[in-house]
Amino acid sequence: MSRLLPMLTAATLMLSTTLPALAQDKRVNMVPADIEAATYAGTGELPSGQSALTAKVQILLDRSGVSPGVVDGFRGGMSESAIRAFERMHGLPQDGRLDPQVWALLQARADAPLTSTYTITAEDAQGLVESIPNDYAEKAKMSSMGYTSVQEKLAERFHMDERFLAQLNPGKSFVPGETLNVTVPAKPLKSKVLRVIVDAERGRVAAYDASGRMVADYPATVGSTATPSPQGTHLVEAAVLDPDYTYNPSINFKQGDNDKVLRIPPGPNAPVGNVWIDLSKPTYGIHGTPTPSKLFVSQSNGCVRLTNWDARELAHMVQPGQTVVDFLAPGVTIADVTPAVEPTILPEATETATTGGEAAGPDGAAPAATITASRPLPRRTLAGTTPVTGTMLPADAPVTPAATAGTAPVPAAPLPVEGTDPLAAALSSASDGALEPQTLTAPAQPGALPAGMN
């Protein structure tokens, strides 16, 4: 029976994640004002299917450091696993269901608009490619694995499902000059992560700082039946942004009829997305994905697959040569291998009723219900990040990673150069200055080509 439980857990997770995907054609009429005004009645769970309340909860989870994956308004496996991780973060019973305690704690992140507008720029329409072929040999002939549309690029920027972005913008053509409705994501977290725990059965990856505090938690695709993920503990050896990808069928997996080593150019639609976090286990890593909406219905070739934005955030926080990655054995949970969390003191809260005299939110939206707390909840320090082509991220103690098969060693990080984070600037524009752009440092020299499984 004990061996059967992990199988049942995995089967339940797969069922809960595939059903919403099959039902995503059943969308509700929704506008940004609905998301802003959505509230929880205090009883029951998230509505089945799509709802403005689920979209609101997804945005607030994203702001809390617990990623729901894409914001799409659908109740499903990724959202439920994120609520469970949020409960673990705050020392609550972990059932993955919305309840008054979870709702009250999420309100600490509801002090800024959840939606805003964004005007498409000419730059947004640059660097696109016509399509991404499935065959790796055809991919290798391309100069970039770029976005295929402005819609895809902006959906990823704002942590949204492409179809949900289109749903909030009916009739829009996604061309420069158009103003879109978007959800407002969190800015990337800033912390030093020294431990990463991978729970393959439940599809979550948790990151911890030196004190053992959970910094972030992400949904993930981890391995497959044919190519399972590694076991045990491994070391982060490098973090590379916008990497080339080396396909080597003799040491990795075989894709189609391709039996030769191929170099696939960088880009968000590359096999490993636009991030590669190299592990001491040869050919294995943590990386991004070209299909963020399919994290819980796709399989990876042994590695740990996150959304591009989650992988990018984690890449800025891990410390090459210091951060360890623990892959949990079947039947073991993250809570089993981490200290018990002292329950967060819940605010003594009452919802403030919306009246006709209160200021409206963006685009005439009613202001969200506010929570008056007897004690302030802990807040996270946020900071911007930057896309840097093919570079190693700086570390406190840079190391030269061991060469993966089919590639040269990655050099130590060069000296950083100052720059302005374009994503943070875009978020600032989208939120009318509520999210200010950050000035940061980033390396400027290209790195090497990682070869790995995806």
Secondary structure, DSSP 8 states (H G I E B T S, - for coil): -TTHHHHHHHHHHHHHHHHHHHTTT------HHHHHH----SSS---SSB-HHHHHHHHHHHHHTB--SSB-SB-SHHHHHHHHHHHHHTT--------HHHHHHHGGG-SS-SEEEEE--TGGGSS--S---SSHHHHHTSS----SSHHHHHHHHTTB-HHHHHHTSTT----TT-EEEEE-----B---B-EEEEETTTTEEEEE-TTS-EEEEEE-EE--SSS----EEEEEEEEEES--EEE-TTTS---TT--S-EEE--STTSTTTTEEEEESSTT-EEE--S-GGGTTT---SSSEE--HHHHHHHHHHB-TTT-EEEE--TT--TGGGS------------B----TTS---GGG------B--SS------B------TT-B---SS-------TTS--------EEEEE-HHHHHHHHHTTTSS---EEEEE-S-----B---
